[in-house]
Amino acid sequence: MTQTLFCRAEMNYVKGEEPCTLEVDILDGRNHPLPGWEERGFELMQHNSAVEDWTDEVQIQQIHYGEIADLARELSGCDQALVGSHIKRNPEQAKLHEDLGPITFVHSDFAESYGDMMREFYTGSSDEAQLGLNSVGISADQFSNARRLLVLQFWRNLGPKKIDLPIAFCEAESVGREELFTFPVTNYAGAGGLDFDTLGVKAPEDERHNWYTFPELGIDEIVVFRTYDSERVQQRRPFWTPHSAFRDPSVELGSPSRSSIELRATCLFL
C-alpha cells in the first residue's frame, strides 16, 4: 500500500558525540493502517475524557488520572496502573523551565535501568512513593516483586489542531539497540526532579528509521506509546519508542504554539 508523506522535516540526532540534524520523511499515520502499540511501539486511538477544563489542575488529577489508569489496564491487561503526575507543554510552561517545552531531539525516555530505579523508589520511604502505592492499594513489596513493569505514555493535543511543533513517533522495530546510547538526565523538571537514564538515538546512515505523525489531533484523540517493558528488556526486544517534536513546515513558529498534555502509567503485573 502506498504510504502518504506528511512532510520532510529535520530531526535532531547524534553522530559520534556531536548533534546531527537529518532531514527525514514523516509519514501520515492516519492514511496508513498501522499495527498497534505492542508491535509498532505507538498507536492512535479515540479517547473522550470527562475533563471539562484542561486548565484546572484539580480536575485533571481527580478525573483524568483515573481515566488513564483504566485505559492502561485495558490496553495492557496489567493488574494495577500507577498514574501520579502529568506534564503540560506550552509557551507558559516553557518559560518556567526549559524541560517543559517541546523536546526536539530524537529519544526514548528510559533505558534498561529504569525498572530497578522504580523498584528502589517505591520501596523507599518518601511520601510521594507511599501515596502512589496507597492510590492503588498495594505494598512496596508487591511493587518490588512484580513480575513485569511496563510504562505506557499518553499524549494529547489541547490546543488548535494545526500546530508549530507536533510530535512524531518512530517505529520501534526500525531502530536497533546498537543505534541507541544511554545518557543521564538529572533533576528533570517534568518528573519532579527525578534522575534517570534516557536513550538518545544515533543518526542512521540511510533513512531506515520509519517516522509517523498523526496530523491535526483533536481533543478526543490520544496517542499511546511504550517507553519501558521489563519483559522486553529480558527478551532483548525493542522496549523503546523513539519520538521527537518536529517543525511543521506549513506552520509559522508560534502561530499557533503547541499545547499538549502527557501522562505516564506504570503498569504492574503482580
Secondary structure as GFF3:
##gff-version 3
##sequence-region A 1 270
A	DSSP	beta_strand	5	15	.	.	.	ID=ss1
A	DSSP	beta_strand	18	28	.	.	.	ID=ss2
A	DSSP	three_ten_helix	29	31	.	.	.	ID=ss3
A	DSSP	alpha_helix	37	40	.	.	.	ID=ss4
A	DSSP	beta_strand	42	46	.	.	.	ID=ss5
A	DSSP	alpha_helix	57	59	.	.	.	ID=ss6
A	DSSP	pi_helix	60	64	.	.	.	ID=ss7
A	DSSP	alpha_helix	65	76	.	.	.	ID=ss8
A	DSSP	beta_strand	80	82	.	.	.	ID=ss9
A	DSSP	beta_strand	86	89	.	.	.	ID=ss10
A	DSSP	alpha_helix	91	96	.	.	.	ID=ss11
A	DSSP	three_ten_helix	98	100	.	.	.	ID=ss12
A	DSSP	beta_strand	107	108	.	.	.	ID=ss13
A	DSSP	alpha_helix	114	122	.	.	.	ID=ss14
A	DSSP	alpha_helix	127	136	.	.	.	ID=ss15
A	DSSP	alpha_helix	140	144	.	.	.	ID=ss16
A	DSSP	beta_strand	148	157	.	.	.	ID=ss17
A	DSSP	beta_strand	167	170	.	.	.	ID=ss18
A	DSSP	three_ten_helix	172	174	.	.	.	ID=ss19
A	DSSP	three_ten_helix	177	179	.	.	.	ID=ss20
A	DSSP	beta_strand	180	188	.	.	.	ID=ss21
A	DSSP	three_ten_helix	189	191	.	.	.	ID=ss22
A	DSSP	beta_strand	194	201	.	.	.	ID=ss23
A	DSSP	beta_strand	211	213	.	.	.	ID=ss24
A	DSSP	beta_strand	221	229	.	.	.	ID=ss25
A	DSSP	alpha_helix	230	235	.	.	.	ID=ss26
A	DSSP	beta_strand	243	245	.	.	.	ID=ss27
A	DSSP	beta_strand	260	269	.	.	.	ID=ss28
###
